[in-house]
Amino acid sequence: MDDLAGRMDAGFARVDGEIAGLRTEIGLLRSEMHQEFRSTRTESRHEIDGSRTELSASIEALRSDVKGDIDALRTELKGDMDALRTELKGD
């Protein structure tokens, strides 16, 4: 019986040691995961900020182009209307 009890105690001690090792390993993995998540979040923020800046610049360029086109159309229409008025007055 004493031999069986000794073997059981040794087995439980071995299992306790393995569990402690697994807990340590899980703790390290958790730390690594948290660091990776933080790193990914930071990287994503930088990429999103860069995309936002590019998008803002593109929108501003497009806005400028459209404004230029509208101004050109206004000028053209004004010229056409002035020419039409002149024609109508001349009749």
Buried (B, 14 or more C-beta within 10 A) or exposed (E): EEEEEEEEEEEEEEEEEEEEEEEEEEEEEEEEEEEEEEEEEEEEEEEEEEEEEEEEEEEEEEEEEEEEEEEEEEEEEEEEEEEEEEEEEEE
